[in-house]
Amino acid sequence: MSDATAPQRRARLEALLRTMWRIRAFEDAAEAASQGGVSAFGQTAGGEATVRGPLHLSTGQEAVAAGVGLHLRRDDLLTSTHRGHGHTLAKGGDLRRMMAELHGRASGCNGGKGGSMHIADFSVGMLGANGVVAAGLPIAVGAAQAVKLQRRDAVVACFFGDGAINRGPFLEALNWAQVHLLPVLFVCEDNRWSATTATEALTAGAGAAARAEAIGVAACTVDGNDVEAVADAAAAQLAPVRAGAGPRLLHAQTYRVKGHVSVDPASYRDAAEVERAQGRDPIALAEQRLQALGAPAATIESIRAQAMAEVAAAVEAAQAAPWPEASAAYTDVQDVGNDRWY
């Protein structure tokens, strides 16, 4: 955003910080609820977890979701990973319904059936998180094929992790998208870890961008902890995609601050490595830049406080919400014998 005035840059950065704080607050509250402890919001589950099942957090990766999400319209589509809360929020997903979904309640955005790893909100174009590594890639390409056939100028944003580039759907999806010049922005959220193994021990070659370029998909690499850099790169990549020039890939290098799941202490990582990563926290970096642009400390604190209050209210509502009726288990089920939905 080199041609922007200081007030314009500040306004955009405040919007990006607001999104990042909503994501951070959501993840922190969900983590506490999954551990059955007291969170920064003061609520306690009395030692019993109220969010159950695997919970994959995107703490420290907020800049990628916020920077890309800034440029997505409501009619654009998005696919995500098992670490998809931030992507859903950045696309406009309802925070209260999302928190209820994580708690398995009837008021959740998927009626309590999807939970964390399969959260979706079609009302804002979020086609779903996915518990299978790389499975969102072919879904995104299929959606982009539909968009092109419908002659719409919408795009599909496809988020995936660095571990996904070693799986078949990565090559298949990028190849199909390039052959048919489909409107997809592939976003590799490279957090340096594939579950409990360092990515560098698993991935040969120069990584996601080089592999994309090898089959003709233009790519760029960006500091995924710099929310302004991500926003600028996403804007530059999305412009040709939306204009019909075919797919692009954004390789955002970030870091997974938390363990693979919320109850994973990640003791397999070097403490110094984690400390270095925490020193480049995307929220702290954005706040420092806002201060340099003249934003009052009260403005920055207000953004944080509003996010915390919104999430605290969502947790309270989720824990008080009713469970789904048992009969709901027999709805949203397809009979493949007669192709009917119930």
N, C-alpha and C positions, 0 to 999 in steps of 0.2 A: 504494500500500500504506500509506495514511495511518493506518489503524487498527491497524497491526502494531506489536508491541513492538520495541525495539531489537535484542534477540537474534534475533527472527524476521526482521527486515529484513536483519540481517547474514548469517544463514544463507542467505537467498534470494540475496543479492548475491554470496556466495561461490560458490554454484551457477552463477550467471550468468557470473561471472568465469571459472570453470573451463571452461565451454563456449566462451567467447570465446577463451581462451588455446589451447584445442585447435584451434580454427579458425585462429587466427593462426599457430600452429606448423605446422599442416598446409600452409597457403598458402605460408609462407616456404620450407619444405622442397621443395614442389612447384616453386616458382619457381626455386630453385637447381638442381634436377634438370633443369628445362627449358632452363636456360642453360648447363649443363655446367660449373658452377663449384663453388666451395666455399661451403657454407651455414653458418649459425650452429651447425649440428649437427656440423660438422667433416668430413662426408663429401664426397667429391669424385667427379665422374664422369670425371676425367682429361681434361677439356676437351670431352668428348662428351656431348651431352644424352641423358639416359635417360628423360625424359618428352618425347614428341614430339607435334607438332601444336599447334594453338592452345590456349593455357592462359589462361583468364580468371580473374583473382584477385579476391577480395572483401575484401582487406586494408583495414582501416578501417571496414568495414561490419558487423563481427561482432555489434554490439548488436541489429541487426534480426533476424537469424536466432536469436540466443540468446533475446531477449525474447519472440518469438512461439513458438519451440520449447518454451519452458518450460511452456506451457499445452496442448501437443498430446499426446494419448494415443497409445499404440502403434497402436490400430485407426483412428486418424484418417489421412487421406490428404494427400499433398502433391505439388504440381508446382513445378518450378523453371525456371531460365533457364540460359543457357550459363555463368553465373557462380554455379554451384550447389553448390560443395563445402561451404560453410558451412551451407546449408539442410539438406543431407543429414546432416551431423554433428549438427546441432541436433535432427534428427528421430530420431536414434539409430542412424544408419548405422555399420557396422563400419569403424573407421579403417584397420585393417591391410588389409582387403579393398579399401577405396577407394584406398589408395595403390598397391596392386598393380594395380588397374584403370587408374590413370593411367599406370602403366609398361607397360600392355598385356600383363600376364602372365595365365597360366591361372588363378591363384588370385584374380584380381580378382572383384569382386562381379557383374560381367557377363562373366566369362570373358575379359576383355581386349578385348572387342568394342566397348564403349561409349566407353571413354576418358573424358576430362574433360567434354566437352560433352554426353554422353548417359549420364551415370552414373545408376544407378537401384538401388533396393533395396526390392523389394516386401515383404520380410519385416518392414520397419518402416513400410510404407505410403508409401514414397517412390516415386512413379510415374515419375519421370525428369526429368532436366535436358533442355534442348532448345536446339539450336543455331539455331533460327529465332525471331526476335524476335516475341513475343506468342503463339507457338504453344502455350504451356502453358495459356493461358486457356481455350480451348474444351475441352481435355482435362480440366481441373479441373471445368468445368461438367458435362461428361459423367459424370465420376465422382460428382459431387454428385447428379446425377439418379438414378444407380444407388443411391446411399445412401438417397435419399428413397423410391424404389420398394421397397427392402428394409426400410423402416421402422426403420432404425438411427439411433442418436443420434450417430453419428460426424460429423465435419466435414471439409471439404477446405480446406487452406491453399494459396493460389495466389500464388506470388511472381513478380513481373515488374518490369522496370525502367521508368524514366520514358519511355524511348524507345518503349515498347510502347503507350502511350496514344494515339499518333498512327496506329496501325494498326487496320484493320477488326476483327480479333478482339476487341479491347478492348470496343468498343461492343456487338458481337454477344454476347459472353460475359456482360457485366454485364446486358444487356437480358434475355437468356434466364433468367439466374439470378433476376432480380427478378420477372419474369412468373410463374415457377413457384416462387418463394420457396424457392430451393435453399440448402442449408447450406454456403455458401462464404464464407471470409474472404479477400478480395482484398488482397494486400499489395504496394503500390507501393514498391519500394526505389529511391527517388529519389536517385541518386548524382551528379546535376548534369551528367553527360556522356553523350551518345549516341555511342558509339565515339569519334571524334576531334573531335566538334562539341559545343559547349556547348548544353545543352538549351534555355536561354532563347532561343537563336537559331532554334529549331525549333518550339517549342510556344506556341501562342497561348492567351490566356485565363488563368484562375486555376489550371489544372493538374488533377491526377488527382482530388482530392476534389470539386472543383466539377463536373467532368464526371460523376462517379458520382452526385452528388446531383441532377443535372439529369434523370436517369431514375429517380429514386426510391430509389437505394441509399444508405443512411445512411453517412456517412464522417467520419473525424476525421484530423487532421494531428498528427504528433508529431515531436519531436527524435530522429532515428534514431541519434544518437551517445550518447544517454542511455539506457542499458540498462534502468534502472528505469522510466523513462517509457514505453519501448516495452512492457515487461512489463505495466505497469498498463493501457495502452491496449489491448493485445492481449486481456487478460482481460475488459475491459469490452466489447469488440467481439465476442468469441467467445461470451459468455454468451447473447445473444439468438439468435445463429446456431445454437448447439447446442439452444436451446429451440424452434426451428422458426419463428423470426420472419423468416427469409430472409437474404439476403447482407448483408455489411457490407464497407467498404473502409477500410484503414489506410494512410495516406500517410505514410511514414517518410522524413524528409529527412536524408540522410547525405552522404558524399563518397567518391568513388573515388580512393584515395590513389595507386594504381598506374596504369600505362597500360592501354590497352584490353586488350592481351594481355601476357604476361610478358616479351616481348622489345621492348615498346614503351616508349621512354624518356619519352614524353608531353611532348616539348619544345614542343608547341603550347600548353601551359598556362602561365599566369603563375606564376612561382616564388613570389611573395608569396601567391597564392591557395592553393597547395599547403601552404605553411608555416602559414598560418592554420588550414587544415583539420587538419594534423598536431598543432596545439596543442589540438585538441579530440578527441584520440584516445580512443575509447570505453573501451579497456582502462585507460588511464591515469586517466580520470575515475572509473571503477569502483574502481580501487585507492585513489585519494584518498579516496573515500567510505568504503571499508572501514576505512582508517586512522582516519578521523574517528569511526567507530563502535566503535573500540577493537580492531580486528583487529591482532594482532602482525605485524610485518614478516616474520617467519619463516613465518607462515601464507600470506601473499601470495606470497612467494618459492617456497614449496612447491608452490602451484598452478601457477605458471609452470614450475618444474622438472619436475613430473610430466608436464605436456603436452609439453615438449621431449623428455623421455626416451621417452615413448610414441611420438611421431612419429619419432624417430631409429631406434627399433627397427622401426617400420613401413617406413621407407625401406630399411633393411638387408635386411629380409625380402623386400621387393618386388624389389630388385635381384638377389637370389639365387634368386628364384622362376623356375620353368620357363616357357618361352613356350608358347602354345597349340599343340596339334597342328594340322597343316594341315587335317585332316579336320573340325575344329571349324567351319571356314568353311561347311560344308554342314548345320550344325545350327541350330536356332532360326530356320528359314526357312519361311515360309508359301507353300504352293502355292495361289494364288488360283483355280486351275482347279477344284480339288476341296475347297478349304477345309480342307486338312489341314496340320498342323505337323510338321516333321521336326526 
